[in-house]
Amino acid sequence: MVLYYKEFGQENDEIILFLHGGGVAGWMWDKQVQYFKENYHCIVPDLPGHGQNNESEFVSIEDCAFQLIHLLQEQHEDKKKIVVGFSLGAQIAIQMLCINKSLINCAMINSALVRKIPLGKQMVKPSLKLTYPFIKSRTFSKLQAKTLYIGEDRFEQYFKESNQMSLNTLTRVLEENMSFHIPFEYSNVKTRLLITVGDKEKKVMKNSAGDLLNKHDCANAITISGIGHGIPLAAPEFFNDILENWLKGGNVLTNTEEIKRSGSTPEIN
């Protein structure tokens, strides 16, 4: 299978691979691409089962990770590589780091769930039997779009692509998302990491950010004030500033709070 992706700024020496969340597509990174393409080679794939790749089925987080590693190795072996992932894309980024520990120079992990949801995987199929028909409802999609900070300018595309997503892909995405946990190899990864979570996200998401920080020696983690699950779409200019400052070794901006390391598994309120 050929993975669909777009490229911008190919003449630049450093790659940023942007990995979108479940249920959206590469377009969620449009404002990041516009900002970074002058100085970075931006690569923006649509994950299997999403966007322009909607005719392929989503198999697993690990399968996506292998495909993206192959993409970076095959075509861009000589360039510095940065990965920026959100939600499902952040889980895939973590898996990529653990499969090939030397490929990626640094990664920004945004809103990654790494704590299994109790009975979550078992409940996906029966729940989707009831809710899947609502995907074709504009009212339902409007509510979903609002939670992801998808504006009116992108709603029609989001609605169209939601209708194209197969039940099998949606099922596999949710099963993989809810059962994902930190791989054993993660603690041996030396890639420089920035981990972010919105301060309005669920407790399990904040705890996940703490877990990722505590199990990695080269990580920093921040909460971002006033934001739920959808940081890149909710505040794109602010997100871009955070990423750029971090890549250049600068200080974390205001309206963020550093997450402190803990000797035990953290419980963040």
C-alpha positions as a Markdown table, in Angstrom:
| # | Residue | x | y | z |
|---|---|---|---|---|
| 1 | Met | 0.0 | 0.0 | 0.0 |
| 2 | Val | 1.2 | 3.5 | -0.9 |
| 3 | Leu | 0.8 | 6.0 | 1.9 |
| 4 | Tyr | -0.7 | 9.3 | 0.8 |
| 5 | Tyr | 1.2 | 12.4 | 2.0 |
| 6 | Lys | 2.0 | 16.0 | 1.1 |
| 7 | Glu | 5.4 | 17.7 | 1.2 |
| 8 | Phe | 6.3 | 21.3 | 1.6 |
| 9 | Gly | 9.7 | 23.0 | 1.8 |
| 10 | Gln | 11.6 | 20.1 | 0.4 |
| 11 | Glu | 14.7 | 22.2 | -0.1 |
| 12 | Asn | 15.2 | 22.5 | 3.7 |
| 13 | Asp | 17.5 | 20.3 | 5.7 |
| 14 | Glu | 15.3 | 19.4 | 8.6 |
| 15 | Ile | 12.1 | 17.4 | 8.4 |
| 16 | Ile | 9.0 | 17.8 | 10.5 |
| 17 | Leu | 6.7 | 14.9 | 10.1 |
| 18 | Phe | 3.2 | 15.9 | 11.3 |
| 19 | Leu | 0.9 | 13.1 | 12.5 |
| 20 | His | -2.8 | 13.9 | 12.9 |
| 21 | Gly | -5.3 | 12.5 | 15.3 |
| 22 | Gly | -8.0 | 9.9 | 14.8 |
| 23 | Gly | -11.1 | 11.0 | 12.8 |
| 24 | Val | -9.4 | 13.9 | 11.1 |
| 25 | Ala | -6.6 | 14.1 | 8.5 |
| 26 | Gly | -3.4 | 15.9 | 7.5 |
| 27 | Trp | -5.3 | 19.1 | 7.0 |
| 28 | Met | -5.4 | 19.7 | 10.8 |
| 29 | Trp | -1.8 | 20.8 | 10.4 |
| 30 | Asp | -2.4 | 23.4 | 7.7 |
| 31 | Lys | -1.5 | 26.4 | 10.0 |
| 32 | Gln | 1.6 | 24.6 | 11.3 |
| 33 | Val | 2.7 | 23.9 | 7.7 |
| 34 | Gln | 2.2 | 27.5 | 6.6 |
| 35 | Tyr | 4.3 | 28.6 | 9.5 |
| 36 | Phe | 7.2 | 26.1 | 9.3 |
| 37 | Lys | 7.6 | 25.3 | 5.6 |
| 38 | Glu | 10.0 | 28.3 | 5.0 |
| 39 | Asn | 12.6 | 26.7 | 7.2 |
| 40 | Tyr | 11.6 | 23.0 | 7.5 |
| 41 | His | 10.8 | 20.2 | 5.1 |
| 42 | Cys | 7.2 | 19.4 | 6.2 |
| 43 | Ile | 5.7 | 16.0 | 5.5 |
| 44 | Val | 2.0 | 15.6 | 6.3 |
| 45 | Pro | 0.5 | 12.1 | 5.7 |
| 46 | Asp | -3.1 | 11.0 | 5.9 |
| 47 | Leu | -3.1 | 7.9 | 8.1 |
| 48 | Pro | -4.6 | 4.7 | 6.8 |
| 49 | Gly | -8.4 | 4.9 | 6.8 |
| 50 | His | -8.4 | 8.7 | 6.9 |
| 51 | Gly | -8.6 | 11.5 | 4.4 |
| 52 | Gln | -7.1 | 10.6 | 1.1 |
| 53 | Asn | -6.2 | 7.2 | 2.4 |
| 54 | Asn | -9.8 | 6.4 | 3.3 |
| 55 | Glu | -9.9 | 3.3 | 1.0 |
| 56 | Ser | -7.2 | 1.6 | 3.0 |
| 57 | Glu | -8.0 | 0.0 | 6.4 |
| 58 | Phe | -6.4 | 1.1 | 9.7 |
| 59 | Val | -4.7 | -2.0 | 11.0 |
| 60 | Ser | -2.8 | -0.9 | 14.1 |
| 61 | Ile | -0.6 | 1.8 | 15.7 |
| 62 | Glu | 2.4 | -0.5 | 15.2 |
| 63 | Asp | 1.6 | -1.0 | 11.5 |
| 64 | Cys | 1.4 | 2.8 | 11.0 |
| 65 | Ala | 4.7 | 3.3 | 12.8 |
| 66 | Phe | 6.5 | 0.8 | 10.5 |
| 67 | Gln | 5.0 | 2.5 | 7.4 |
| 68 | Leu | 6.2 | 6.0 | 8.5 |
| 69 | Ile | 9.6 | 4.7 | 9.5 |
| 70 | His | 9.9 | 3.3 | 6.0 |
| 71 | Leu | 8.9 | 6.6 | 4.5 |
| 72 | Leu | 11.6 | 8.5 | 6.4 |
| 73 | Gln | 14.3 | 5.9 | 5.8 |
| 74 | Glu | 13.6 | 5.3 | 2.2 |
| 75 | Gln | 13.5 | 8.9 | 1.0 |
| 76 | His | 15.1 | 11.2 | 3.6 |
| 77 | Glu | 17.9 | 9.2 | 5.2 |
| 78 | Asp | 20.3 | 12.2 | 5.3 |
| 79 | Lys | 18.1 | 14.8 | 7.0 |
| 80 | Lys | 17.5 | 15.6 | 10.6 |
| 81 | Lys | 14.1 | 14.3 | 11.6 |
| 82 | Ile | 11.5 | 15.8 | 13.9 |
| 83 | Val | 8.1 | 14.2 | 14.6 |
| 84 | Val | 5.1 | 16.1 | 15.9 |
| 85 | Gly | 2.1 | 14.0 | 16.8 |
| 86 | Phe | -1.4 | 14.7 | 18.2 |
| 87 | Ser | -3.6 | 12.1 | 20.0 |
| 88 | Leu | -3.5 | 8.9 | 17.8 |
| 89 | Gly | -0.6 | 10.5 | 15.9 |
| 90 | Ala | 1.2 | 11.0 | 19.2 |
| 91 | Gln | 0.8 | 7.3 | 20.1 |
| 92 | Ile | 2.2 | 6.4 | 16.6 |
| 93 | Ala | 5.1 | 8.7 | 17.2 |
| 94 | Ile | 5.9 | 7.0 | 20.5 |
| 95 | Gln | 5.8 | 3.6 | 18.8 |
| 96 | Met | 8.1 | 4.9 | 16.0 |
| 97 | Leu | 10.6 | 6.0 | 18.7 |
| 98 | Cys | 10.6 | 2.5 | 20.2 |
| 99 | Ile | 10.9 | 0.6 | 17.0 |
| 100 | Asn | 13.9 | 2.6 | 15.7 |
| 101 | Lys | 15.7 | 4.4 | 18.5 |
| 102 | Ser | 18.2 | 6.3 | 16.2 |
| 103 | Leu | 15.9 | 7.5 | 13.4 |
| 104 | Ile | 14.2 | 10.5 | 15.1 |
| 105 | Asn | 16.2 | 13.4 | 16.5 |
| 106 | Cys | 13.4 | 15.0 | 18.6 |
| 107 | Ala | 9.6 | 14.6 | 18.9 |
| 108 | Met | 6.7 | 16.6 | 20.3 |
| 109 | Ile | 4.1 | 14.4 | 21.8 |
| 110 | Asn | 0.7 | 16.1 | 22.2 |
| 111 | Ser | -2.2 | 14.6 | 24.1 |
| 112 | Ala | -1.1 | 11.0 | 24.0 |
| 113 | Leu | -3.2 | 8.4 | 25.9 |
| 114 | Val | -0.9 | 5.8 | 27.4 |
| 115 | Arg | -3.1 | 4.4 | 30.1 |
| 116 | Lys | -5.4 | 1.6 | 29.1 |
| 117 | Ile | -9.1 | 2.5 | 29.5 |
| 118 | Pro | -10.7 | -0.3 | 31.7 |
| 119 | Leu | -12.9 | -2.4 | 29.5 |
| 120 | Gly | -12.5 | 0.3 | 26.8 |
| 121 | Lys | -11.5 | -2.1 | 24.0 |
| 122 | Gln | -14.2 | -4.6 | 24.8 |
| 123 | Met | -16.9 | -1.9 | 24.7 |
| 124 | Val | -15.9 | -0.4 | 21.3 |
| 125 | Lys | -17.8 | -2.7 | 19.1 |
| 126 | Pro | -21.1 | -2.7 | 21.0 |
| 127 | Ser | -20.9 | 1.0 | 21.5 |
| 128 | Leu | -20.2 | 1.7 | 17.8 |
| 129 | Lys | -23.2 | -0.4 | 16.7 |
| 130 | Leu | -25.4 | 2.2 | 18.4 |
| 131 | Thr | -23.4 | 5.3 | 17.6 |
| 132 | Tyr | -22.0 | 4.7 | 14.1 |
| 133 | Pro | -25.2 | 5.8 | 12.3 |
| 134 | Phe | -25.0 | 9.2 | 13.9 |
| 135 | Ile | -21.8 | 9.9 | 12.0 |
| 136 | Lys | -23.9 | 10.8 | 9.0 |
| 137 | Ser | -25.8 | 13.4 | 11.1 |
| 138 | Arg | -24.6 | 17.0 | 10.7 |
| 139 | Thr | -25.8 | 17.8 | 14.2 |
| 140 | Phe | -23.8 | 15.0 | 15.7 |
| 141 | Ser | -20.8 | 15.9 | 13.6 |
| 142 | Lys | -21.1 | 19.6 | 14.7 |
| 143 | Leu | -20.8 | 18.5 | 18.3 |
| 144 | Gln | -17.9 | 16.3 | 17.6 |
| 145 | Ala | -16.1 | 19.0 | 15.7 |
| 146 | Lys | -16.6 | 21.5 | 18.5 |
| 147 | Thr | -14.8 | 19.2 | 21.0 |
| 148 | Leu | -11.9 | 19.0 | 18.6 |
| 149 | Tyr | -11.8 | 22.8 | 17.9 |
| 150 | Ile | -12.6 | 22.3 | 14.3 |
| 151 | Gly | -13.9 | 25.6 | 12.9 |
| 152 | Glu | -16.5 | 26.3 | 10.3 |
| 153 | Asp | -13.9 | 26.7 | 7.6 |
| 154 | Arg | -13.0 | 23.0 | 8.0 |
| 155 | Phe | -16.3 | 21.5 | 9.1 |
| 156 | Glu | -17.5 | 20.4 | 5.6 |
| 157 | Gln | -14.3 | 18.5 | 5.0 |
| 158 | Tyr | -14.4 | 16.9 | 8.4 |
| 159 | Phe | -18.1 | 15.9 | 7.8 |
| 160 | Lys | -17.3 | 14.5 | 4.4 |
| 161 | Glu | -14.3 | 12.5 | 5.6 |
| 162 | Ser | -16.2 | 11.2 | 8.7 |
| 163 | Asn | -18.9 | 9.8 | 6.4 |
| 164 | Gln | -16.2 | 8.1 | 4.3 |
| 165 | Met | -14.6 | 6.3 | 7.3 |
| 166 | Ser | -15.4 | 2.7 | 7.4 |
| 167 | Leu | -16.8 | 1.0 | 10.5 |
| 168 | Asn | -13.8 | -1.3 | 10.6 |
| 169 | Thr | -11.3 | 1.6 | 10.6 |
| 170 | Leu | -13.2 | 3.5 | 13.3 |
| 171 | Thr | -13.4 | 0.3 | 15.4 |
| 172 | Arg | -9.7 | -0.4 | 15.0 |
| 173 | Val | -8.7 | 3.2 | 15.7 |
| 174 | Leu | -10.7 | 3.3 | 19.0 |
| 175 | Glu | -9.5 | -0.2 | 20.0 |
| 176 | Glu | -5.9 | 0.7 | 19.5 |
| 177 | Asn | -6.3 | 4.1 | 21.1 |
| 178 | Met | -7.9 | 2.8 | 24.3 |
| 179 | Ser | -5.5 | -0.1 | 24.7 |
| 180 | Phe | -2.2 | 1.7 | 23.9 |
| 181 | His | 0.4 | 1.7 | 26.6 |
| 182 | Ile | 4.0 | 2.8 | 26.9 |
| 183 | Pro | 6.2 | 0.2 | 25.1 |
| 184 | Phe | 8.9 | -1.5 | 27.2 |
| 185 | Glu | 11.6 | 0.0 | 25.0 |
| 186 | Tyr | 10.5 | 3.6 | 25.7 |
| 187 | Ser | 12.8 | 4.0 | 28.7 |
| 188 | Asn | 15.8 | 3.3 | 26.5 |
| 189 | Val | 14.9 | 5.9 | 23.9 |
| 190 | Lys | 17.3 | 8.9 | 24.0 |
| 191 | Thr | 15.4 | 11.2 | 21.6 |
| 192 | Arg | 14.7 | 14.6 | 23.0 |
| 193 | Leu | 11.0 | 14.9 | 23.8 |
| 194 | Leu | 8.5 | 17.6 | 24.6 |
| 195 | Ile | 5.2 | 16.3 | 26.0 |
| 196 | Thr | 2.1 | 18.5 | 26.1 |
| 197 | Val | -1.4 | 18.2 | 27.5 |
| 198 | Gly | -4.2 | 20.7 | 27.8 |
| 199 | Asp | -5.2 | 21.6 | 31.3 |
| 200 | Lys | -8.9 | 21.0 | 30.4 |
| 201 | Glu | -8.3 | 17.5 | 29.3 |
| 202 | Lys | -9.4 | 14.4 | 31.2 |
| 203 | Lys | -7.4 | 13.3 | 34.2 |
| 204 | Val | -6.3 | 10.1 | 32.4 |
| 205 | Met | -4.7 | 12.3 | 29.7 |
| 206 | Lys | -2.8 | 14.4 | 32.3 |
| 207 | Asn | -1.7 | 11.2 | 34.1 |
| 208 | Ser | -0.5 | 9.9 | 30.7 |
| 209 | Ala | 1.7 | 13.0 | 30.2 |
| 210 | Gly | 3.2 | 12.4 | 33.7 |
| 211 | Asp | 3.9 | 8.7 | 32.9 |
| 212 | Leu | 5.7 | 9.7 | 29.7 |
| 213 | Leu | 7.8 | 12.2 | 31.5 |
| 214 | Asn | 8.8 | 9.9 | 34.4 |
| 215 | Lys | 9.9 | 7.1 | 32.1 |
| 216 | His | 12.1 | 9.1 | 29.8 |
| 217 | Asp | 15.3 | 10.9 | 30.8 |
| 218 | Cys | 15.4 | 13.4 | 27.9 |
| 219 | Ala | 11.8 | 14.7 | 28.2 |
| 220 | Asn | 10.2 | 17.9 | 29.3 |
| 221 | Ala | 6.4 | 18.1 | 29.8 |
| 222 | Ile | 4.0 | 21.0 | 30.1 |
| 223 | Thr | 0.3 | 21.6 | 30.5 |
| 224 | Ile | -1.2 | 24.4 | 28.4 |
| 225 | Ser | -3.7 | 26.6 | 30.1 |
| 226 | Gly | -7.3 | 26.9 | 28.9 |
| 227 | Ile | -7.1 | 24.1 | 26.3 |
| 228 | Gly | -8.8 | 20.7 | 26.1 |
| 229 | His | -8.1 | 17.9 | 23.6 |
| 230 | Gly | -7.1 | 19.7 | 20.4 |
| 231 | Ile | -4.1 | 22.0 | 21.1 |
| 232 | Pro | -2.9 | 22.5 | 17.5 |
| 233 | Leu | -6.4 | 23.4 | 16.3 |
| 234 | Ala | -7.5 | 25.4 | 19.3 |
| 235 | Ala | -4.5 | 27.8 | 19.4 |
| 236 | Pro | -2.4 | 27.2 | 16.3 |
| 237 | Glu | -0.2 | 30.4 | 16.6 |
| 238 | Phe | 0.5 | 29.7 | 20.3 |
| 239 | Phe | 1.3 | 26.0 | 19.4 |
| 240 | Asn | 3.7 | 27.1 | 16.7 |
| 241 | Asp | 5.5 | 29.4 | 19.1 |
| 242 | Ile | 5.9 | 26.6 | 21.6 |
| 243 | Leu | 7.2 | 24.2 | 19.0 |
| 244 | Glu | 9.6 | 26.7 | 17.4 |
| 245 | Asn | 11.0 | 27.9 | 20.8 |
| 246 | Trp | 11.5 | 24.4 | 21.9 |
| 247 | Leu | 13.3 | 23.4 | 18.7 |
| 248 | Lys | 15.6 | 26.3 | 19.1 |
| 249 | Gly | 16.3 | 25.5 | 22.7 |
| 250 | Gly | 14.4 | 28.5 | 24.1 |
| 251 | Asn | 12.3 | 28.7 | 27.3 |
| 252 | Val | 8.7 | 27.5 | 27.5 |
| 253 | Leu | 6.2 | 30.3 | 27.0 |
| 254 | Thr | 3.7 | 31.8 | 29.4 |
| 255 | Asn | 0.3 | 30.2 | 29.7 |
| 256 | Thr | 2.0 | 26.8 | 30.3 |
| 257 | Glu | 3.0 | 25.0 | 33.4 |
| 258 | Glu | 5.9 | 22.6 | 33.7 |
| 259 | Ile | 5.0 | 19.1 | 34.8 |
| 260 | Lys | 7.4 | 17.9 | 37.5 |
| 261 | Arg | 8.9 | 14.5 | 37.6 |
| 262 | Ser | 7.7 | 12.1 | 40.2 |
| 263 | Gly | 9.3 | 9.1 | 41.9 |
| 264 | Ser | 6.0 | 7.2 | 41.5 |
| 265 | Thr | 3.2 | 7.1 | 39.0 |
| 266 | Pro | 1.7 | 10.6 | 39.1 |
| 267 | Glu | -1.9 | 11.5 | 39.9 |
| 268 | Ile | -2.5 | 14.9 | 38.3 |
| 269 | Asn | -5.7 | 16.6 | 39.3 |
